[in-house]
């Protein structure tokens, strides 16, 4: 899917709550390289700088696409099953 989540399949650099990784600042390098469109799960009071940094990354990428300094490559999303097999 297009959601970055961890239910135990990768190392969590934040903390685990009921087997779900609560994203922390240590998870940011992997998030920055991910093609996922959404993230599950941040907690407002846990590593708030992680959320702030991700928000800034998204704002910078949006600006760069608008200015023509970065191109959005949609090919990955077109290969996803729920996109290819839509009615």
Gaussian input, Z-matrix of N, CA and C with variables (Angstrom, degrees):
# hf/3-21g

backbone

0 1
 N
 C     1     B1
 C     2     B2     1     A1
 N     3     B3     2     A2     1     D1
 C     4     B4     3     A3     2     D2
 C     5     B5     4     A4     3     D3
 N     6     B6     5     A5     4     D4
 C     7     B7     6     A6     5     D5
 C     8     B8     7     A7     6     D6
 N     9     B9     8     A8     7     D7
 C    10    B10     9     A9     8     D8
 C    11    B11    10    A10     9     D9
 N    12    B12    11    A11    10    D10
 C    13    B13    12    A12    11    D11
 C    14    B14    13    A13    12    D12
 N    15    B15    14    A14    13    D13
 C    16    B16    15    A15    14    D14
 C    17    B17    16    A16    15    D15
 N    18    B18    17    A17    16    D16
 C    19    B19    18    A18    17    D17
 C    20    B20    19    A19    18    D18
 N    21    B21    20    A20    19    D19
 C    22    B22    21    A21    20    D20
 C    23    B23    22    A22    21    D21
 N    24    B24    23    A23    22    D22
 C    25    B25    24    A24    23    D23
 C    26    B26    25    A25    24    D24
 N    27    B27    26    A26    25    D25
 C    28    B28    27    A27    26    D26
 C    29    B29    28    A28    27    D27
 N    30    B30    29    A29    28    D28
 C    31    B31    30    A30    29    D29
 C    32    B32    31    A31    30    D30
 N    33    B33    32    A32    31    D31
 C    34    B34    33    A33    32    D32
 C    35    B35    34    A34    33    D33
 N    36    B36    35    A35    34    D34
 C    37    B37    36    A36    35    D35
 C    38    B38    37    A37    36    D36
 N    39    B39    38    A38    37    D37
 C    40    B40    39    A39    38    D38
 C    41    B41    40    A40    39    D39
 N    42    B42    41    A41    40    D40
 C    43    B43    42    A42    41    D41
 C    44    B44    43    A43    42    D42
 N    45    B45    44    A44    43    D43
 C    46    B46    45    A45    44    D44
 C    47    B47    46    A46    45    D45
 N    48    B48    47    A47    46    D46
 C    49    B49    48    A48    47    D47
 C    50    B50    49    A49    48    D48
 N    51    B51    50    A50    49    D49
 C    52    B52    51    A51    50    D50
 C    53    B53    52    A52    51    D51
 N    54    B54    53    A53    52    D52
 C    55    B55    54    A54    53    D53
 C    56    B56    55    A55    54    D54
 N    57    B57    56    A56    55    D55
 C    58    B58    57    A57    56    D56
 C    59    B59    58    A58    57    D57
 N    60    B60    59    A59    58    D58
 C    61    B61    60    A60    59    D59
 C    62    B62    61    A61    60    D60
 N    63    B63    62    A62    61    D61
 C    64    B64    63    A63    62    D62
 C    65    B65    64    A64    63    D63
 N    66    B66    65    A65    64    D64
 C    67    B67    66    A66    65    D65
 C    68    B68    67    A67    66    D66
 N    69    B69    68    A68    67    D67
 C    70    B70    69    A69    68    D68
 C    71    B71    70    A70    69    D69
 N    72    B72    71    A71    70    D70
 C    73    B73    72    A72    71    D71
 C    74    B74    73    A73    72    D72
 N    75    B75    74    A74    73    D73
 C    76    B76    75    A75    74    D74
 C    77    B77    76    A76    75    D75
 N    78    B78    77    A77    76    D76
 C    79    B79    78    A78    77    D77
 C    80    B80    79    A79    78    D78
 N    81    B81    80    A80    79    D79
 C    82    B82    81    A81    80    D80
 C    83    B83    82    A82    81    D81
 N    84    B84    83    A83    82    D82
 C    85    B85    84    A84    83    D83
 C    86    B86    85    A85    84    D84
 N    87    B87    86    A86    85    D85
 C    88    B88    87    A87    86    D86
 C    89    B89    88    A88    87    D87
 N    90    B90    89    A89    88    D88
 C    91    B91    90    A90    89    D89
 C    92    B92    91    A91    90    D90
 N    93    B93    92    A92    91    D91
 C    94    B94    93    A93    92    D92
 C    95    B95    94    A94    93    D93
 N    96    B96    95    A95    94    D94
 C    97    B97    96    A96    95    D95
 C    98    B98    97    A97    96    D96
 N    99    B99    98    A98    97    D97
 C   100   B100    99    A99    98    D98
 C   101   B101   100   A100    99    D99
 N   102   B102   101   A101   100   D100
 C   103   B103   102   A102   101   D101
 C   104   B104   103   A103   102   D102
 N   105   B105   104   A104   103   D103
 C   106   B106   105   A105   104   D104
 C   107   B107   106   A106   105   D105
 N   108   B108   107   A107   106   D106
 C   109   B109   108   A108   107   D107
 C   110   B110   109   A109   108   D108
 N   111   B111   110   A110   109   D109
 C   112   B112   111   A111   110   D110
 C   113   B113   112   A112   111   D111
 N   114   B114   113   A113   112   D112
 C   115   B115   114   A114   113   D113
 C   116   B116   115   A115   114   D114
 N   117   B117   116   A116   115   D115
 C   118   B118   117   A117   116   D116
 C   119   B119   118   A118   117   D117
 N   120   B120   119   A119   118   D118
 C   121   B121   120   A120   119   D119
 C   122   B122   121   A121   120   D120
 N   123   B123   122   A122   121   D121
 C   124   B124   123   A123   122   D122
 C   125   B125   124   A124   123   D123
 N   126   B126   125   A125   124   D124
 C   127   B127   126   A126   125   D125
 C   128   B128   127   A127   126   D126
 N   129   B129   128   A128   127   D127
 C   130   B130   129   A129   128   D128
 C   131   B131   130   A130   129   D129
 N   132   B132   131   A131   130   D130
 C   133   B133   132   A132   131   D131
 C   134   B134   133   A133   132   D132
 N   135   B135   134   A134   133   D133
 C   136   B136   135   A135   134   D134
 C   137   B137   136   A136   135   D135
 N   138   B138   137   A137   136   D136
 C   139   B139   138   A138   137   D137
 C   140   B140   139   A139   138   D138
 N   141   B141   140   A140   139   D139
 C   142   B142   141   A141   140   D140
 C   143   B143   142   A142   141   D141
 N   144   B144   143   A143   142   D142
 C   145   B145   144   A144   143   D143
 C   146   B146   145   A145   144   D144
 N   147   B147   146   A146   145   D145
 C   148   B148   147   A147   146   D146
 C   149   B149   148   A148   147   D147
 N   150   B150   149   A149   148   D148
 C   151   B151   150   A150   149   D149
 C   152   B152   151   A151   150   D150
 N   153   B153   152   A152   151   D151
 C   154   B154   153   A153   152   D152
 C   155   B155   154   A154   153   D153
 N   156   B156   155   A155   154   D154
 C   157   B157   156   A156   155   D155
 C   158   B158   157   A157   156   D156
 N   159   B159   158   A158   157   D157
 C   160   B160   159   A159   158   D158
 C   161   B161   160   A160   159   D159
 N   162   B162   161   A161   160   D160
 C   163   B163   162   A162   161   D161
 C   164   B164   163   A163   162   D162
 N   165   B165   164   A164   163   D163
 C   166   B166   165   A165   164   D164
 C   167   B167   166   A166   165   D165
 N   168   B168   167   A167   166   D166
 C   169   B169   168   A168   167   D167
 C   170   B170   169   A169   168   D168
 N   171   B171   170   A170   169   D169
 C   172   B172   171   A171   170   D170
 C   173   B173   172   A172   171   D171
 N   174   B174   173   A173   172   D172
 C   175   B175   174   A174   173   D173
 C   176   B176   175   A175   174   D174
 N   177   B177   176   A176   175   D175
 C   178   B178   177   A177   176   D176
 C   179   B179   178   A178   177   D177
 N   180   B180   179   A179   178   D178
 C   181   B181   180   A180   179   D179
 C   182   B182   181   A181   180   D180
 N   183   B183   182   A182   181   D181
 C   184   B184   183   A183   182   D182
 C   185   B185   184   A184   183   D183
 N   186   B186   185   A185   184   D184
 C   187   B187   186   A186   185   D185
 C   188   B188   187   A187   186   D186
 N   189   B189   188   A188   187   D187
 C   190   B190   189   A189   188   D188
 C   191   B191   190   A190   189   D189
 N   192   B192   191   A191   190   D190
 C   193   B193   192   A192   191   D191
 C   194   B194   193   A193   192   D192
 N   195   B195   194   A194   193   D193
 C   196   B196   195   A195   194   D194
 C   197   B197   196   A196   195   D195
 N   198   B198   197   A197   196   D196
 C   199   B199   198   A198   197   D197
 C   200   B200   199   A199   198   D198
 N   201   B201   200   A200   199   D199
 C   202   B202   201   A201   200   D200
 C   203   B203   202   A202   201   D201
 N   204   B204   203   A203   202   D202
 C   205   B205   204   A204   203   D203
 C   206   B206   205   A205   204   D204
 N   207   B207   206   A206   205   D205
 C   208   B208   207   A207   206   D206
 C   209   B209   208   A208   207   D207
 N   210   B210   209   A209   208   D208
 C   211   B211   210   A210   209   D209
 C   212   B212   211   A211   210   D210
 N   213   B213   212   A212   211   D211
 C   214   B214   213   A213   212   D212
 C   215   B215   214   A214   213   D213
 N   216   B216   215   A215   214   D214
 C   217   B217   216   A216   215   D215
 C   218   B218   217   A217   216   D216
 N   219   B219   218   A218   217   D217
 C   220   B220   219   A219   218   D218
 C   221   B221   220   A220   219   D219
 N   222   B222   221   A221   220   D220
 C   223   B223   222   A222   221   D221
 C   224   B224   223   A223   222   D222
 N   225   B225   224   A224   223   D223
 C   226   B226   225   A225   224   D224
 C   227   B227   226   A226   225   D225
 N   228   B228   227   A227   226   D226
 C   229   B229   228   A228   227   D227
 C   230   B230   229   A229   228   D228
 N   231   B231   230   A230   229   D229
 C   232   B232   231   A231   230   D230
 C   233   B233   232   A232   231   D231
 N   234   B234   233   A233   232   D232
 C   235   B235   234   A234   233   D233
 C   236   B236   235   A235   234   D234
 N   237   B237   236   A236   235   D235
 C   238   B238   237   A237   236   D236
 C   239   B239   238   A238   237   D237
 N   240   B240   239   A239   238   D238
 C   241   B241   240   A240   239   D239
 C   242   B242   241   A241   240   D240
 N   243   B243   242   A242   241   D241
 C   244   B244   243   A243   242   D242
 C   245   B245   244   A244   243   D243
 N   246   B246   245   A245   244   D244
 C   247   B247   246   A246   245   D245
 C   248   B248   247   A247   246   D246
 N   249   B249   248   A248   247   D247
 C   250   B250   249   A249   248   D248
 C   251   B251   250   A250   249   D249
 N   252   B252   251   A251   250   D250
 C   253   B253   252   A252   251   D251
 C   254   B254   253   A253   252   D252
 N   255   B255   254   A254   253   D253
 C   256   B256   255   A255   254   D254
 C   257   B257   256   A256   255   D255
 N   258   B258   257   A257   256   D256
 C   259   B259   258   A258   257   D257
 C   260   B260   259   A259   258   D258

   B1=1.4579
   B2=1.5250
   B3=1.2904
   B4=1.4577
   B5=1.5228
   B6=1.3166
   B7=1.4645
   B8=1.5243
   B9=1.3294
   B10=1.4554
   B11=1.5212
   B12=1.3231
   B13=1.4639
   B14=1.5166
   B15=1.2981
   B16=1.4623
   B17=1.5128
   B18=1.3066
   B19=1.4594
   B20=1.5189
   B21=1.3323
   B22=1.4485
   B23=1.5077
   B24=1.3237
   B25=1.4582
   B26=1.5255
   B27=1.2960
   B28=1.4685
   B29=1.5221
   B30=1.3207
   B31=1.4597
   B32=1.5234
   B33=1.3094
   B34=1.4595
   B35=1.5229
   B36=1.3160
   B37=1.4608
   B38=1.5236
   B39=1.3058
   B40=1.4569
   B41=1.5168
   B42=1.3217
   B43=1.4661
   B44=1.5215
   B45=1.2980
   B46=1.4645
   B47=1.5190
   B48=1.3089
   B49=1.4576
   B50=1.5243
   B51=1.3263
   B52=1.4699
   B53=1.5267
   B54=1.3290
   B55=1.4737
   B56=1.5265
   B57=1.3145
   B58=1.4643
   B59=1.5239
   B60=1.3274
   B61=1.4594
   B62=1.5280
   B63=1.3252
   B64=1.4625
   B65=1.5266
   B66=1.3057
   B67=1.4556
   B68=1.5229
   B69=1.3354
   B70=1.4551
   B71=1.5203
   B72=1.3076
   B73=1.4610
   B74=1.5232
   B75=1.3182
   B76=1.4625
   B77=1.5155
   B78=1.3147
   B79=1.4646
   B80=1.5286
   B81=1.3256
   B82=1.4656
   B83=1.5269
   B84=1.3439
   B85=1.4707
   B86=1.5332
   B87=1.3257
   B88=1.4660
   B89=1.5271
   B90=1.3212
   B91=1.4697
   B92=1.5265
   B93=1.3232
   B94=1.4656
   B95=1.5262
   B96=1.3257
   B97=1.4632
   B98=1.5239
   B99=1.3154
   B100=1.4593
   B101=1.5298
   B102=1.3278
   B103=1.4684
   B104=1.5225
   B105=1.3085
   B106=1.4612
   B107=1.5277
   B108=1.3295
   B109=1.4644
   B110=1.5192
   B111=1.3349
   B112=1.4584
   B113=1.5230
   B114=1.3208
   B115=1.4649
   B116=1.5163
   B117=1.3123
   B118=1.4594
   B119=1.5279
   B120=1.2482
   B121=1.4239
   B122=1.5125
   B123=1.3083
   B124=1.4560
   B125=1.5192
   B126=1.3144
   B127=1.4642
   B128=1.5192
   B129=1.3024
   B130=1.4646
   B131=1.5299
   B132=1.3153
   B133=1.4622
   B134=1.5223
   B135=1.3288
   B136=1.4595
   B137=1.5250
   B138=1.3208
   B139=1.4708
   B140=1.5303
   B141=1.3348
   B142=1.4713
   B143=1.5284
   B144=1.3425
   B145=1.4663
   B146=1.5249
   B147=1.3157
   B148=1.4584
   B149=1.5150
   B150=1.3103
   B151=1.4672
   B152=1.5279
   B153=1.3411
   B154=1.4642
   B155=1.5289
   B156=1.3297
   B157=1.4646
   B158=1.5239
   B159=1.3157
   B160=1.4626
   B161=1.5294
   B162=1.3187
   B163=1.4660
   B164=1.5335
   B165=1.3308
   B166=1.4647
   B167=1.5318
   B168=1.3287
   B169=1.4625
   B170=1.5282
   B171=1.3201
   B172=1.4653
   B173=1.5277
   B174=1.3215
   B175=1.4696
   B176=1.5289
   B177=1.3291
   B178=1.4669
   B179=1.5263
   B180=1.3179
   B181=1.4683
   B182=1.5253
   B183=1.3187
   B184=1.4628
   B185=1.5227
   B186=1.3168
   B187=1.4689
   B188=1.5224
   B189=1.3348
   B190=1.4637
   B191=1.5251
   B192=1.3216
   B193=1.4688
   B194=1.5261
   B195=1.3218
   B196=1.4664
   B197=1.5312
   B198=1.3418
   B199=1.4620
   B200=1.5281
   B201=1.3184
   B202=1.4585
   B203=1.5132
   B204=1.3240
   B205=1.4627
   B206=1.5257
   B207=1.3138
   B208=1.4601
   B209=1.5199
   B210=1.3074
   B211=1.4657
   B212=1.5213
   B213=1.3128
   B214=1.4599
   B215=1.5201
   B216=1.3125
   B217=1.4606
   B218=1.5227
   B219=1.3096
   B220=1.4679
   B221=1.5281
   B222=1.3280
   B223=1.4701
   B224=1.5270
   B225=1.3288
   B226=1.4708
   B227=1.5270
   B228=1.3101
   B229=1.4635
   B230=1.5270
   B231=1.3205
   B232=1.4531
   B233=1.5185
   B234=1.3332
   B235=1.4694
   B236=1.5225
   B237=1.3084
   B238=1.4639
   B239=1.5232
   B240=1.3207
   B241=1.4553
   B242=1.5116
   B243=1.3204
   B244=1.4632
   B245=1.5228
   B246=1.3293
   B247=1.4625
   B248=1.5311
   B249=1.3279
   B250=1.4662
   B251=1.5211
   B252=1.3126
   B253=1.4598
   B254=1.5218
   B255=1.3142
   B256=1.4678
   B257=1.5188
   B258=1.2889
   B259=1.4697
   B260=1.5073
   A1=109.58
   A2=115.63
   A3=120.36
   A4=111.71
   A5=116.24
   A6=120.43
   A7=108.87
   A8=116.48
   A9=122.33
   A10=107.62
   A11=115.26
   A12=119.73
   A13=108.35
   A14=116.05
   A15=121.15
   A16=108.92
   A17=115.08
   A18=121.64
   A19=109.35
   A20=116.98
   A21=121.31
   A22=114.57
   A23=118.31
   A24=120.45
   A25=114.14
   A26=118.93
   A27=122.41
   A28=109.40
   A29=115.60
   A30=119.70
   A31=109.15
   A32=115.78
   A33=121.79
   A34=108.68
   A35=116.99
   A36=120.96
   A37=111.97
   A38=116.01
   A39=121.20
   A40=108.85
   A41=116.28
   A42=121.23
   A43=108.49
   A44=115.64
   A45=120.45
   A46=109.79
   A47=115.06
   A48=122.64
   A49=105.98
   A50=115.77
   A51=121.43
   A52=111.65
   A53=115.53
   A54=125.59
   A55=114.35
   A56=119.29
   A57=121.82
   A58=108.95
   A59=116.31
   A60=120.97
   A61=109.44
   A62=115.39
   A63=121.25
   A64=105.10
   A65=116.71
   A66=122.70
   A67=110.61
   A68=115.26
   A69=122.19
   A70=110.34
   A71=116.56
   A72=120.51
   A73=111.88
   A74=118.38
   A75=121.35
   A76=113.91
   A77=117.24
   A78=121.61
   A79=112.62
   A80=117.40
   A81=120.80
   A82=114.63
   A83=120.11
   A84=117.60
   A85=112.79
   A86=116.95
   A87=119.86
   A88=111.09
   A89=116.69
   A90=120.38
   A91=111.22
   A92=116.60
   A93=120.83
   A94=111.65
   A95=117.69
   A96=122.05
   A97=112.79
   A98=117.18
   A99=121.86
   A100=111.55
   A101=115.83
   A102=121.15
   A103=111.31
   A104=116.63
   A105=120.79
   A106=109.54
   A107=116.20
   A108=121.17
   A109=113.21
   A110=117.06
   A111=121.73
   A112=109.41
   A113=115.88
   A114=121.59
   A115=109.48
   A116=115.83
   A117=122.62
   A118=105.99
   A119=122.43
   A120=128.26
   A121=108.92
   A122=116.98
   A123=123.56
   A124=108.25
   A125=116.92
   A126=121.95
   A127=107.02
   A128=116.13
   A129=121.91
   A130=113.09
   A131=117.78
   A132=120.92
   A133=113.38
   A134=118.44
   A135=121.94
   A136=108.85
   A137=116.91
   A138=123.11
   A139=111.71
   A140=118.04
   A141=119.46
   A142=113.05
   A143=117.29
   A144=118.74
   A145=111.50
   A146=117.20
   A147=120.34
   A148=110.96
   A149=116.30
   A150=121.50
   A151=110.07
   A152=116.35
   A153=120.40
   A154=111.44
   A155=116.68
   A156=120.56
   A157=111.35
   A158=117.06
   A159=120.24
   A160=110.36
   A161=116.33
   A162=120.83
   A163=110.66
   A164=116.50
   A165=120.35
   A166=111.27
   A167=117.04
   A168=120.79
   A169=110.79
   A170=116.79
   A171=121.03
   A172=110.51
   A173=117.42
   A174=120.88
   A175=110.54
   A176=117.02
   A177=120.48
   A178=111.50
   A179=116.95
   A180=119.75
   A181=110.89
   A182=116.69
   A183=120.58
   A184=110.19
   A185=116.76
   A186=121.65
   A187=110.63
   A188=116.99
   A189=120.91
   A190=111.94
   A191=117.29
   A192=120.29
   A193=109.53
   A194=116.85
   A195=121.67
   A196=111.29
   A197=116.58
   A198=121.10
   A199=112.79
   A200=117.07
   A201=120.71
   A202=114.16
   A203=117.10
   A204=121.08
   A205=112.80
   A206=117.15
   A207=122.71
   A208=107.67
   A209=116.90
   A210=120.93
   A211=109.31
   A212=115.92
   A213=120.84
   A214=107.99
   A215=116.69
   A216=122.20
   A217=108.70
   A218=116.32
   A219=120.84
   A220=113.10
   A221=118.68
   A222=120.70
   A223=112.78
   A224=117.57
   A225=120.47
   A226=110.76
   A227=116.65
   A228=121.32
   A229=111.40
   A230=117.30
   A231=121.42
   A232=113.61
   A233=117.17
   A234=120.64
   A235=112.70
   A236=118.06
   A237=120.91
   A238=110.00
   A239=116.10
   A240=121.92
   A241=114.42
   A242=117.31
   A243=118.89
   A244=112.16
   A245=117.54
   A246=120.99
   A247=109.54
   A248=116.65
   A249=121.10
   A250=112.42
   A251=117.07
   A252=121.31
   A253=113.80
   A254=116.73
   A255=118.72
   A256=110.36
   A257=115.41
   A258=120.13
   A259=109.67
   D1=-171.48
   D2=-177.39
   D3=-107.69
   D4=26.90
   D5=-179.99
   D6=-120.52
   D7=127.23
   D8=176.42
   D9=-80.34
   D10=116.18
   D11=-179.36
   D12=-147.39
   D13=159.09
   D14=-179.94
   D15=-141.11
   D16=113.48
   D17=177.18
   D18=-110.74
   D19=29.99
   D20=176.00
   D21=114.37
   D22=-0.03
   D23=-176.68
   D24=-87.35
   D25=-6.28
   D26=178.95
   D27=-141.98
   D28=168.78
   D29=177.45
   D30=-72.26
   D31=131.54
   D32=178.82
   D33=-98.91
   D34=122.09
   D35=179.05
   D36=-92.79
   D37=-2.02
   D38=175.14
   D39=-98.01
   D40=-112.01
   D41=175.91
   D42=-147.67
   D43=158.25
   D44=178.48
   D45=-103.95
   D46=135.17
   D47=174.33
   D48=-129.58
   D49=115.26
   D50=-177.02
   D51=49.27
   D52=48.68
   D53=175.22
   D54=73.62
   D55=-3.12
   D56=178.78
   D57=-98.93
   D58=134.21
   D59=178.54
   D60=-76.61
   D61=123.96
   D62=171.13
   D63=-88.50
   D64=115.22
   D65=-171.58
   D66=-62.17
   D67=133.53
   D68=176.87
   D69=-121.73
   D70=-179.53
   D71=-177.84
   D72=-62.09
   D73=-30.32
   D74=179.07
   D75=-67.01
   D76=-17.17
   D77=179.11
   D78=-87.06
   D79=-7.43
   D80=-174.36
   D81=-61.43
   D82=-41.42
   D83=179.47
   D84=-57.97
   D85=-41.90
   D86=178.38
   D87=-67.85
   D88=-39.60
   D89=177.67
   D90=-62.52
   D91=-40.39
   D92=-178.17
   D93=-64.29
   D94=-29.19
   D95=179.61
   D96=-89.37
   D97=-13.53
   D98=-175.27
   D99=-74.71
   D100=148.76
   D101=176.24
   D102=-95.65
   D103=6.00
   D104=-179.47
   D105=-68.50
   D106=146.58
   D107=-177.62
   D108=-91.85
   D109=-21.42
   D110=-176.69
   D111=-132.56
   D112=159.63
   D113=179.75
   D114=-126.11
   D115=135.02
   D116=173.51
   D117=-129.05
   D118=105.61
   D119=34.81
   D120=-158.55
   D121=136.68
   D122=172.44
   D123=-105.35
   D124=147.85
   D125=168.79
   D126=-114.22
   D127=132.74
   D128=-174.92
   D129=-56.63
   D130=-35.83
   D131=-175.80
   D132=-98.05
   D133=7.43
   D134=179.63
   D135=-119.37
   D136=117.78
   D137=-179.22
   D138=48.89
   D139=57.84
   D140=-177.93
   D141=-61.31
   D142=-23.70
   D143=178.70
   D144=-67.98
   D145=-26.86
   D146=175.79
   D147=-61.10
   D148=-46.68
   D149=178.11
   D150=-64.23
   D151=-43.79
   D152=-179.55
   D153=-61.03
   D154=-42.09
   D155=-179.89
   D156=-66.28
   D157=-40.99
   D158=178.34
   D159=-65.00
   D160=-39.74
   D161=177.61
   D162=-61.44
   D163=-41.79
   D164=178.57
   D165=-66.99
   D166=-39.65
   D167=177.45
   D168=-59.51
   D169=-45.19
   D170=179.51
   D171=-64.55
   D172=-42.07
   D173=178.44
   D174=-62.73
   D175=-42.58
   D176=179.70
   D177=-65.29
   D178=-41.84
   D179=178.68
   D180=-65.23
   D181=-40.35
   D182=178.20
   D183=-61.76
   D184=-45.41
   D185=177.55
   D186=-60.41
   D187=-46.00
   D188=-177.39
   D189=-64.60
   D190=-37.18
   D191=176.08
   D192=-65.49
   D193=-43.86
   D194=179.36
   D195=-60.54
   D196=-40.43
   D197=-178.77
   D198=-80.34
   D199=-7.74
   D200=-179.62
   D201=85.20
   D202=9.77
   D203=179.84
   D204=-84.68
   D205=-12.04
   D206=-178.34
   D207=-145.63
   D208=136.30
   D209=178.61
   D210=-103.92
   D211=140.37
   D212=176.24
   D213=-87.87
   D214=121.94
   D215=-178.97
   D216=-99.83
   D217=107.79
   D218=-175.56
   D219=-90.44
   D220=0.30
   D221=-176.11
   D222=-58.86
   D223=-40.09
   D224=179.75
   D225=-57.82
   D226=-45.47
   D227=-176.32
   D228=-68.21
   D229=-30.18
   D230=177.60
   D231=-69.78
   D232=-17.79
   D233=179.42
   D234=-89.73
   D235=-7.73
   D236=-178.62
   D237=-70.35
   D238=138.98
   D239=-175.20
   D240=-53.87
   D241=-43.20
   D242=-176.92
   D243=-72.70
   D244=-13.35
   D245=174.23
   D246=-90.92
   D247=-46.62
   D248=-178.81
   D249=-63.78
   D250=-34.99
   D251=-173.62
   D252=-102.00
   D253=21.44
   D254=179.59
   D255=-69.70
   D256=156.34
   D257=-178.34
   D258=-82.24

